[in-house]
Amino acid sequence: MSRSDTPPDHRTIHELVAGWASTTPSAPAVRTADGVLTYGELDSRAARLAAALRAGGVGREDRVGVVVPRSAAAIVAFLGVLKAGAAYVPLDPDYPAERRAFMLADAGVVALVTDSAADVVVEDPRVPVIDLATGLDGTAPLPAEPGDADQCAYVIYTSGSTGTPKGVVVEHRSVVSLLRNDSRLAIAPGETVAHFAPTAFDASVFEIWGALCRGAEVAILAGSQVSIEDLGDQLRDLRPDWLFLTTGLFHLLADFDLAALKSVGTLLTGGDVLNPARVAAAAGTTTVHAAYGPTETTVFTSFHAAAPEGGTDRVPLGSPLSGVTVRALDEGLVPVPDGAVGELYIGGAGVARGYHGRPRLTAERFLPDPFSTRPGGRLYRTGDLGAVRPDGELEFHGRVDRQVKVRGFRIELGEIEHVLLTAPDVASAAVVAVPGADGDKRLAAYVVPVAGAEPAVSELRSWVTARLPDHAVPATFVLLGQMPLDVNGKPDRGALPSPWSSRDAVQGLPAYVAPDTELARTIAGAWAEALELDRVGAHDEFYALGGDSLRSVAVLERLRATGIRFTAAEFFSHPTVAELAARFEADRDGAATTAVAG
């Protein structure tokens, strides 16, 4: 299915931003807790960075790494790179050093932008480094490098099934098409777009350029680890016109603070299978679009406009954006009948150039489009299974491979298995995504040690943590005597034991010690409920039990309902029930002493 084509806009991202800087230089462009950066100020700072990059030899289509956390400085960096005629490669400062080093080498970056003011300093002897906090002193701005819509704008890395991540090359034309072609993304000048996604996650492309290419304001939400209470307070204060939330975080907000969405103009949510009841409830408070789209087709491909009455057992993927096609095809690239399940192929304006430095993989996934009337049209083979419903919208029916979505991030389970197989004393490994009662998934790793070896769970976790981003680290590790095999001699993942059948089934925990106070028992109960365990010990660590960032948010909200409050920072710095209880008691005793003294 497709929507009517829109005449292509041949301008670049930075040309569109420069237009607003020229006509409305005093309009707010980027808002943070520390203040506002106007369009004129943003353009000037980015131009200075572009001048410094060009003076260092950066030119057209060169890749420039940006290791700056979500901030106004990061947006200055991205725009400055584009003005220099180059493409930015966002790298999360929290990624393991080994993974960052691989991406820098794989992308062939010729320069690196960091920000020591944000305590991010990355040294790489292979490339020159520009520090935004100190490296632009005395640099005069220069006009932007002439560019065209066919140039690469950014390279974002996604998980790779062969054990190494792959960089998706996205051109200016694809981003501009996303932002200007469809009325459902008609962000108006002066509106506010919340920026909450990590910069290395492609939702940030919509949040940043969706605002700045249309004369709107990017409002950066504070904190990388927030509670629902914090998020709700920020939304009420900011009242954004546009907000994107990953599926898991949206589910938590719908469960614990649905009223916060009354402060949002339009909510976009997606990244995993959405719960119909929660979507319908949210649609009763604001405009909600369920969003679908792989990184390879530029953030969003289709939207479903949710209704308060719901009326479906699954939330559809919706209908394609203008200028985009989505077809359910069989193995011969022939459309399947409506209602039948086929693999989804995406064509049109948003299709990326391919994978950087991976011509064979690009040829496998990006195919000539036999349905296109435009020369050179291509289809992206998603690996998603889908069908066209009677109302013409698409719906999701799983995957053709082992790719999964966890906390909104796309993960190739084979990449995690590859990392485990490189660990000392590991003979074989299998990783699966285990859905919880709420539908959100956790990763479980099953490991068979080499004969005579007994690797500790903590050692396996440390090995993976040093090589993969947080969202790809399994929530639990299970040591097996042997791997169950199917008739073909391959791991039989369906025969693997449940990793969270009980607290005692979780490996690598200390001996069970019962919580010894009412406060500790309340905290342990909240943990057990969020982690779907029968009990939690006083000295068990949250992550060792299978916890993750989303489940920590659920714990904080359950405790808040009982009058026990912790910040996200306090929760993560006190990883056991006993430590949290001691922290709460100390705060309570301190408050009582202060009250008596007063």
C-alpha positions as CSV (number, residue, x, y, z in Angstrom):
1,M,0.0,0.0,0.0
2,S,1.1,3.5,-0.6
3,R,0.2,7.2,-0.3
4,S,0.4,9.6,-3.2
5,D,3.9,10.9,-4.0
6,T,4.9,14.4,-3.1
7,P,7.3,16.4,-5.3
8,P,10.7,16.0,-3.8
9,D,12.3,18.8,-1.9
10,H,15.9,19.1,-2.9
11,R,17.1,21.2,0.0
12,T,19.4,19.9,2.7
13,I,18.7,19.7,6.4
14,H,21.1,22.6,7.2
15,E,19.6,24.8,4.4
16,L,16.2,24.5,6.0
17,V,17.5,25.3,9.5
18,A,19.5,28.3,8.0
19,G,16.3,29.6,6.4
20,W,14.7,29.9,9.9
21,A,17.9,31.4,11.3
22,S,17.7,34.0,8.6
23,T,14.0,34.9,8.9
24,T,13.5,34.4,12.7
25,P,17.0,34.7,14.3
26,S,15.6,35.5,17.8
27,A,13.1,32.7,17.8
28,P,13.8,29.9,20.4
29,A,15.5,26.9,18.7
30,V,16.8,24.8,21.6
31,R,15.5,24.9,25.2
32,T,17.2,23.2,28.2
33,A,16.9,23.5,31.9
34,D,19.8,26.1,31.7
35,G,18.2,28.4,29.2
36,V,17.3,28.9,25.5
37,L,19.4,29.0,22.4
38,T,17.9,31.0,19.6
39,Y,18.0,30.1,15.9
40,G,20.6,32.9,15.3
41,E,22.8,31.7,18.2
42,L,22.5,28.0,17.1
43,D,23.4,28.9,13.5
44,S,26.4,31.0,14.6
45,R,27.8,28.3,16.9
46,A,27.3,25.6,14.3
47,A,29.0,27.7,11.7
48,R,32.1,28.1,13.9
49,L,32.3,24.4,14.4
50,A,31.9,23.9,10.6
51,A,34.8,26.3,10.1
52,A,37.0,24.4,12.5
53,L,36.2,21.1,10.9
54,R,36.9,22.4,7.4
55,A,40.1,24.0,8.6
56,G,41.1,20.5,9.8
57,G,40.5,19.0,6.3
58,V,36.9,17.7,6.8
59,G,35.1,17.8,3.5
60,R,32.1,16.5,1.5
61,E,30.7,13.2,2.7
62,D,33.4,12.7,5.3
63,R,32.1,11.1,8.5
64,V,32.6,13.0,11.8
65,G,32.0,11.2,15.1
66,V,30.0,13.0,17.8
67,V,30.4,11.7,21.3
68,V,28.3,14.2,23.2
69,P,25.3,13.4,25.5
70,R,21.8,14.6,24.7
71,S,22.2,18.4,25.0
72,A,22.2,21.7,23.2
73,A,25.9,21.1,22.5
74,A,25.1,17.8,20.7
75,I,22.6,19.7,18.4
76,V,25.3,22.3,17.7
77,A,27.7,19.5,16.8
78,F,25.3,17.8,14.5
79,L,24.4,21.0,12.7
80,G,28.0,22.1,12.5
81,V,29.0,18.8,10.9
82,L,26.3,19.1,8.3
83,K,27.3,22.7,7.5
84,A,30.8,21.4,6.9
85,G,29.4,19.2,4.2
86,A,30.1,16.1,6.2
87,A,27.9,13.4,7.9
88,Y,27.6,12.9,11.6
89,V,28.0,9.6,13.4
90,P,26.4,9.8,16.8
91,L,28.0,7.6,19.5
92,D,26.5,7.3,22.9
93,P,29.0,8.3,25.6
94,D,27.7,5.4,27.7
95,Y,28.6,2.8,25.1
96,P,31.5,0.5,26.1
97,A,34.8,1.9,24.8
98,E,35.4,-1.1,22.7
99,R,32.1,-0.7,20.8
100,R,32.8,3.1,20.3
101,A,36.2,2.3,18.9
102,F,34.8,-0.2,16.5
103,M,32.2,2.3,15.2
104,L,34.8,5.0,14.8
105,A,37.0,2.7,12.8
106,D,34.2,1.1,10.8
107,A,32.7,4.5,9.9
108,G,36.1,5.8,8.9
109,V,35.6,9.0,10.8
110,V,38.1,11.8,10.0
111,A,37.4,13.9,13.1
112,L,35.7,13.5,16.5
113,V,33.6,16.1,18.4
114,T,33.4,15.8,22.2
115,D,32.4,18.1,25.1
116,S,34.6,18.2,28.2
117,A,32.1,20.5,29.8
118,A,29.8,17.5,30.0
119,D,32.6,15.3,31.3
120,V,32.9,13.5,28.0
121,V,36.5,13.3,26.7
122,V,37.3,10.7,24.1
123,E,40.9,10.4,22.9
124,D,41.7,8.5,19.7
125,P,45.1,8.8,18.3
126,R,43.8,8.0,14.8
127,V,41.7,11.2,14.4
128,P,41.8,14.8,15.5
129,V,39.4,15.8,18.3
130,I,37.5,19.0,18.7
131,D,36.3,19.9,22.2
132,L,33.1,22.0,22.0
133,A,33.9,23.5,25.4
134,T,37.4,24.9,24.4
135,G,38.2,24.0,20.8
136,L,36.2,26.8,19.0
137,D,37.8,29.8,20.8
138,G,38.8,32.4,18.1
139,T,37.2,30.4,15.3
140,A,35.3,32.7,12.9
141,P,32.1,31.3,11.4
142,L,32.0,30.6,7.6
143,P,29.1,30.1,5.2
144,A,27.8,26.5,5.0
145,E,29.4,24.2,2.5
146,P,27.2,23.9,-0.6
147,G,25.4,20.5,-0.5
148,D,22.7,18.6,-2.2
149,A,19.9,16.3,-1.1
150,D,21.8,13.1,-2.2
151,Q,24.6,13.6,0.4
152,C,24.8,11.5,3.4
153,A,23.5,13.3,6.5
154,Y,24.2,10.7,9.2
155,V,25.3,7.2,9.9
156,I,23.5,5.4,12.8
157,Y,24.6,2.0,13.9
158,T,22.2,-0.9,14.6
159,S,22.8,-4.4,15.9
160,G,24.3,-6.9,13.5
161,S,23.4,-10.6,13.3
162,T,27.1,-11.6,12.5
163,G,28.4,-10.1,15.7
164,T,29.3,-6.6,14.6
165,P,27.0,-3.6,14.4
166,K,26.3,-2.1,11.0
167,G,26.1,1.6,10.0
168,V,23.0,2.8,8.2
169,V,23.7,5.6,5.7
170,V,20.8,8.1,5.5
171,E,20.8,11.0,3.0
172,H,19.4,14.5,3.5
173,R,16.6,13.9,1.0
174,S,15.2,11.1,3.2
175,V,15.1,13.2,6.3
176,V,13.6,16.2,4.5
177,S,10.9,13.9,3.0
178,L,10.0,12.6,6.4
179,L,9.6,16.0,7.8
180,R,7.8,17.8,5.0
181,N,5.7,15.3,3.0
182,D,3.0,14.1,5.4
183,S,0.3,16.2,7.2
184,R,0.4,13.9,10.2
185,L,3.9,15.3,10.9
186,A,3.0,18.9,10.2
187,I,5.0,20.5,13.0
188,A,4.2,24.3,13.0
189,P,6.7,27.1,13.6
190,G,6.8,28.0,17.3
191,E,5.6,24.6,18.5
192,T,7.7,22.5,20.9
193,V,9.1,19.1,20.2
194,A,10.4,17.2,23.2
195,H,13.8,15.6,22.9
196,F,14.1,12.5,25.1
197,A,15.7,9.9,22.8
198,P,19.4,9.1,23.0
199,T,21.3,10.8,20.2
200,A,22.4,7.4,18.8
201,F,18.8,6.3,18.5
202,D,17.1,7.4,15.3
203,A,14.0,8.8,17.0
204,S,16.4,11.8,17.8
205,V,16.4,12.6,14.1
206,F,12.7,13.3,14.3
207,E,13.0,15.2,17.6
208,I,15.8,17.4,16.5
209,W,15.3,18.1,12.8
210,G,11.5,17.8,12.9
211,A,11.6,20.9,15.0
212,L,14.5,22.8,13.5
213,C,13.6,22.2,9.9
214,R,10.1,23.6,10.5
215,G,10.8,26.6,12.7
216,A,9.8,24.9,16.0
217,E,11.7,24.5,19.3
218,V,13.6,21.5,20.5
219,A,13.0,21.1,24.3
220,I,15.5,18.8,25.9
221,L,14.0,16.7,28.7
222,A,16.4,16.4,31.7
223,G,18.0,13.2,32.9
224,S,19.0,9.9,31.2
225,Q,17.4,7.9,34.1
226,V,14.1,9.3,35.2
227,S,11.1,8.1,37.2
228,I,7.6,8.4,35.9
229,E,7.0,11.1,38.5
230,D,10.0,13.1,37.0
231,L,8.7,12.5,33.4
232,G,5.2,13.5,34.3
233,D,6.4,16.7,36.1
234,Q,8.5,17.7,33.1
235,L,5.6,17.1,30.7
236,R,3.3,19.2,32.8
237,D,5.8,22.0,33.0
238,L,6.8,21.9,29.3
239,R,3.5,21.1,27.7
240,P,5.2,19.8,24.4
241,D,3.2,19.9,21.2
242,W,5.0,16.7,20.1
243,L,6.4,13.8,22.1
244,F,7.9,10.4,21.1
245,L,8.1,7.6,23.7
246,T,9.3,4.0,23.1
247,T,6.7,1.3,23.7
248,G,7.9,0.3,27.2
249,L,8.1,3.8,28.6
250,F,4.7,4.7,27.1
251,H,3.2,1.6,28.8
252,L,4.6,2.7,32.2
253,L,3.4,6.3,31.8
254,A,-0.1,5.0,30.8
255,D,-0.1,2.7,33.9
256,F,1.1,5.2,36.5
257,D,0.5,8.7,35.2
258,L,-1.9,8.7,32.3
259,A,-3.1,12.2,33.1
260,A,0.4,13.6,32.2
261,L,-0.5,13.0,28.6
262,K,-3.1,15.7,28.8
263,S,-0.2,18.1,28.6
264,V,1.0,16.7,25.3
265,G,-0.3,17.8,21.9
266,T,0.5,14.7,19.9
267,L,2.1,11.5,21.2
268,L,4.0,9.2,18.8
269,T,4.8,5.8,20.3
270,G,6.4,2.6,18.9
271,G,9.4,0.4,18.7
272,D,7.7,-2.8,19.9
273,V,4.2,-4.3,20.1
274,L,1.8,-1.9,21.7
275,N,-0.9,-2.8,24.2
276,P,-4.3,-1.9,22.7
277,A,-5.9,-1.0,26.1
278,R,-3.1,1.4,27.0
279,V,-3.2,3.0,23.5
280,A,-6.9,3.4,23.7
281,A,-6.7,5.0,27.2
282,A,-4.0,7.4,26.0
283,A,-6.1,8.3,23.0
284,G,-8.8,9.5,25.4
285,T,-6.4,12.2,26.7
286,T,-4.5,13.4,23.6
287,T,-3.8,12.6,19.9
288,V,-1.9,9.3,19.6
289,H,-0.2,7.8,16.6
290,A,1.2,4.3,16.8
291,A,4.5,4.6,14.8
292,Y,6.4,2.0,12.8
293,G,9.6,2.2,10.9
294,P,13.1,0.7,10.7
295,T,16.2,2.8,10.9
296,E,16.9,1.8,7.2
297,T,13.8,3.8,6.1
298,T,14.4,7.0,8.1
299,V,12.7,6.8,11.5
300,F,9.0,6.5,10.6
301,T,7.3,4.6,7.8
302,S,3.7,4.4,8.9
303,F,1.2,5.7,11.5
304,H,-2.0,4.4,13.0
305,A,-4.3,7.1,14.4
306,A,-5.5,5.6,17.7
307,A,-9.1,6.0,18.9
308,P,-10.3,6.0,22.5
309,E,-12.7,3.1,21.9
310,G,-9.9,0.8,20.7
311,G,-11.8,-2.1,19.2
312,T,-8.9,-4.3,18.1
313,D,-6.9,-7.1,19.6
314,R,-3.7,-5.7,18.3
315,V,-2.6,-2.2,17.4
316,P,-2.0,-1.9,13.6
317,L,1.1,-0.5,12.0
318,G,-1.2,1.9,10.2
319,S,-0.8,3.4,6.8
320,P,2.4,4.6,5.1
321,L,3.6,8.2,5.2
322,S,3.2,10.3,2.0
323,G,5.7,9.2,-0.6
324,V,6.3,5.8,1.1
325,T,5.2,2.4,0.0
326,V,4.8,-0.7,2.1
327,R,4.0,-4.1,0.5
328,A,3.5,-7.6,1.9
329,L,5.3,-9.8,-0.6
330,D,6.0,-13.5,-1.0
331,E,9.4,-15.0,-1.6
332,G,9.1,-14.1,-5.3
333,L,8.4,-10.5,-4.6
334,V,4.7,-11.0,-5.6
335,P,2.1,-9.2,-3.5
336,V,0.1,-11.6,-1.3
337,P,-3.7,-11.2,-1.1
338,D,-5.1,-8.8,1.4
339,G,-5.3,-10.5,4.8
340,A,-2.5,-13.0,3.9
341,V,0.8,-12.7,5.7
342,G,3.9,-11.8,3.7
343,E,7.2,-10.1,4.4
344,L,7.1,-6.3,4.5
345,Y,9.1,-4.4,1.9
346,I,9.4,-0.6,2.1
347,G,10.0,1.7,-0.8
348,G,9.8,5.4,-1.6
349,A,11.4,8.5,-0.2
350,G,12.7,7.2,3.1
351,V,14.8,4.3,1.9
352,A,18.4,4.7,3.1
353,R,21.4,4.5,0.8
354,G,22.5,1.2,2.5
355,Y,25.1,0.0,5.0
356,H,28.4,1.8,5.2
357,G,31.2,-0.4,3.8
358,R,28.9,-3.5,3.5
359,P,28.1,-3.8,-0.2
360,R,27.1,-7.5,0.0
361,L,24.7,-6.9,2.9
362,T,23.3,-3.8,1.2
363,A,22.6,-5.8,-1.9
364,E,20.8,-8.4,0.2
365,R,18.5,-6.0,2.0
366,F,18.1,-3.1,-0.5
367,L,16.6,-4.4,-3.7
368,P,15.5,-2.8,-7.0
369,D,11.9,-1.8,-6.7
370,P,9.9,-3.6,-9.5
371,F,6.8,-1.5,-8.6
372,S,8.5,2.0,-8.8
373,T,7.8,4.4,-11.6
374,R,11.0,6.3,-10.7
375,P,14.4,5.2,-12.1
376,G,16.6,3.7,-9.4
377,G,13.8,3.1,-7.0
378,R,14.6,0.5,-4.3
379,L,12.8,-1.6,-1.7
380,Y,14.1,-2.3,1.8
381,R,13.5,-5.9,2.9
382,T,12.5,-5.5,6.6
383,G,12.3,-9.1,7.8
384,D,9.0,-8.1,9.4
385,L,5.9,-10.2,8.6
386,G,2.7,-8.3,8.0
387,A,-0.7,-8.3,6.4
388,V,-3.1,-5.7,5.0
389,R,-6.3,-5.6,7.0
390,P,-9.8,-5.1,5.6
391,D,-9.6,-1.4,6.4
392,G,-6.4,-1.1,4.4
393,E,-4.1,-0.7,7.3
394,L,-1.1,-2.9,7.9
395,E,-0.7,-5.2,10.9
396,F,2.4,-6.9,12.4
397,H,2.8,-10.7,12.4
398,G,6.3,-11.3,13.7
399,R,9.7,-11.7,12.2
400,V,11.3,-14.0,9.6
401,D,14.5,-14.1,11.7
402,R,15.7,-13.8,15.3
403,Q,15.8,-10.0,15.5
404,V,13.9,-8.7,18.5
405,K,13.0,-5.3,20.1
406,V,13.9,-4.8,23.7
407,R,13.1,-1.4,25.4
408,G,12.6,0.1,22.0
409,F,16.0,-1.0,20.7
410,R,16.5,-3.4,17.8
411,I,18.7,-6.3,18.8
412,E,20.1,-9.2,16.8
413,L,20.4,-12.1,19.2
414,G,23.2,-13.5,17.1
415,E,25.4,-10.5,18.0
416,I,25.1,-11.2,21.7
417,E,25.7,-14.9,21.2
418,H,28.9,-14.1,19.2
419,V,30.2,-11.9,22.1
420,L,29.5,-14.7,24.6
421,L,31.3,-17.3,22.4
422,T,34.4,-15.1,22.5
423,A,34.4,-15.2,26.3
424,P,36.9,-17.5,28.1
425,D,35.5,-20.9,29.1
426,V,32.4,-20.7,27.0
427,A,31.7,-23.7,24.7
428,S,28.2,-22.7,23.4
429,A,25.7,-20.0,24.0
430,A,22.1,-19.2,23.1
431,V,20.2,-16.0,23.8
432,V,16.4,-15.6,23.8
433,A,14.0,-12.7,24.4
434,V,11.5,-13.7,27.2
435,P,8.2,-11.8,27.3
436,G,6.9,-10.8,30.7
437,A,3.3,-10.6,31.9
438,D,3.0,-7.1,30.5
439,G,4.5,-8.1,27.1
440,D,7.8,-6.3,27.6
441,K,10.8,-8.5,26.9
442,R,14.0,-9.4,28.8
443,L,17.0,-11.1,27.4
444,A,18.2,-14.4,28.9
445,A,21.5,-15.9,28.0
446,Y,22.2,-19.7,28.3
447,V,25.8,-20.8,28.4
448,V,27.5,-24.2,28.3
449,P,31.0,-23.9,29.8
450,V,34.0,-25.8,28.3
451,A,34.7,-29.1,30.1
452,G,36.0,-28.5,33.6
453,A,35.3,-24.8,33.7
454,E,33.0,-22.9,36.0
455,P,32.6,-19.3,34.8
456,A,30.8,-17.1,37.3
457,V,27.7,-15.3,36.2
458,S,29.3,-12.0,37.3
459,E,32.2,-12.7,34.9
460,L,29.9,-13.4,32.0
461,R,27.9,-10.2,32.7
462,S,31.1,-8.1,32.9
463,W,32.4,-9.6,29.6
464,V,29.2,-8.7,27.7
465,T,28.9,-5.3,29.5
466,A,32.4,-4.3,28.3
467,R,31.4,-5.0,24.7
468,L,27.7,-4.3,24.1
469,P,25.4,-1.3,25.0
470,D,23.3,-1.6,28.1
471,H,20.1,-2.6,26.2
472,A,21.9,-5.6,24.7
473,V,23.2,-7.0,28.0
474,P,21.2,-10.1,29.0
475,A,19.1,-9.6,32.2
476,T,20.1,-13.1,33.4
477,F,22.7,-15.8,32.6
478,V,21.9,-19.5,33.0
479,L,24.7,-22.1,33.1
480,L,23.8,-25.4,31.5
481,G,25.4,-28.8,31.5
482,Q,24.5,-29.2,27.9
483,M,22.6,-27.2,25.2
484,P,19.3,-28.8,24.1
485,L,19.5,-29.5,20.4
486,D,16.8,-30.0,17.7
487,V,16.8,-32.7,15.1
488,N,19.2,-30.6,13.0
489,G,21.7,-30.4,15.8
490,K,21.0,-26.7,16.4
491,P,20.2,-25.1,19.8
492,D,16.5,-25.9,20.6
493,R,15.6,-22.6,22.1
494,G,12.1,-23.7,22.9
495,A,13.4,-26.4,25.2
496,L,15.5,-24.0,27.3
497,P,14.4,-23.7,31.0
498,S,12.5,-20.7,32.2
499,P,15.0,-18.3,33.6
500,W,12.6,-16.6,36.1
501,S,10.4,-19.4,37.3
502,S,11.4,-18.5,40.8
503,R,14.0,-16.5,42.7
504,D,15.9,-19.8,43.3
505,A,16.1,-20.4,39.6
506,V,18.1,-17.3,39.0
507,Q,21.8,-18.1,39.0
508,G,24.6,-16.1,40.5
509,L,22.7,-14.8,43.6
510,P,23.9,-14.8,47.2
511,A,22.3,-17.1,49.7
512,Y,18.8,-16.0,50.4
513,V,18.4,-13.7,53.4
514,A,14.8,-12.6,54.3
515,P,14.2,-8.8,54.6
516,D,14.0,-8.2,58.3
517,T,11.9,-5.0,58.6
518,E,8.6,-3.9,57.3
519,L,10.2,-1.3,55.2
520,A,12.6,-3.8,53.6
521,R,9.7,-6.3,53.1
522,T,7.7,-3.5,51.2
523,I,10.7,-2.8,49.0
524,A,11.3,-6.5,48.3
525,G,7.7,-6.9,47.5
526,A,7.8,-4.1,44.9
527,W,10.9,-5.7,43.4
528,A,9.3,-9.1,43.2
529,E,6.1,-7.8,41.6
530,A,8.1,-5.9,38.9
531,L,10.5,-8.7,38.3
532,E,7.7,-11.4,38.4
533,L,9.5,-13.4,41.1
534,D,8.2,-15.3,44.1
535,R,10.5,-13.5,46.6
536,V,13.5,-11.2,46.8
537,G,16.3,-11.4,49.3
538,A,17.7,-8.5,51.4
539,H,21.1,-8.7,49.7
540,D,20.0,-9.5,46.1
541,E,21.0,-6.9,43.5
542,F,18.4,-5.6,41.2
543,Y,20.2,-6.2,37.9
544,A,21.3,-9.7,39.0
545,L,17.7,-10.6,39.5
546,G,16.9,-9.6,35.9
547,G,16.1,-6.0,36.4
548,D,16.5,-3.3,33.8
549,S,15.8,0.4,33.4
550,L,12.1,0.1,32.6
551,R,11.5,-2.3,35.5
552,S,13.3,0.1,37.8
553,V,10.8,2.8,36.8
554,A,7.9,0.4,37.7
555,V,9.5,-0.3,41.1
556,L,9.9,3.4,41.9
557,E,6.2,4.0,41.0
558,R,5.0,1.1,43.1
559,L,7.0,2.3,46.1
560,R,5.8,5.9,45.6
561,A,2.2,4.7,45.9
562,T,3.1,3.4,49.4
563,G,4.7,6.7,50.4
564,I,8.3,5.4,49.9
565,R,10.1,7.8,47.5
566,F,13.5,7.4,45.8
567,T,15.1,9.3,42.9
568,A,16.3,7.2,40.0
569,A,19.9,8.1,41.0
570,E,19.3,6.9,44.6
571,F,17.8,3.6,43.3
572,F,20.8,2.8,41.1
573,S,23.4,3.8,43.6
574,H,21.8,1.5,46.2
575,P,21.4,-1.8,44.3
576,T,20.1,-4.1,47.1
577,V,16.9,-4.1,49.2
578,A,18.9,-3.6,52.4
579,E,20.9,-0.6,51.0
580,L,17.7,1.1,49.8
581,A,16.0,0.5,53.1
582,A,19.0,1.9,55.0
583,R,19.0,5.0,52.7
584,F,15.4,5.6,53.3
585,E,15.7,5.2,57.1
586,A,18.7,7.6,57.1
587,D,16.8,10.2,55.2
588,R,13.8,9.8,57.4
589,D,15.9,10.1,60.6
590,G,17.7,13.1,59.2
591,A,14.4,14.8,58.4
592,A,13.1,14.1,61.9
593,T,16.3,15.5,63.5
594,T,16.0,18.7,61.4
595,A,12.4,19.1,62.4
596,V,13.2,18.7,66.1
597,A,16.1,21.2,65.8
598,G,13.9,23.6,64.0
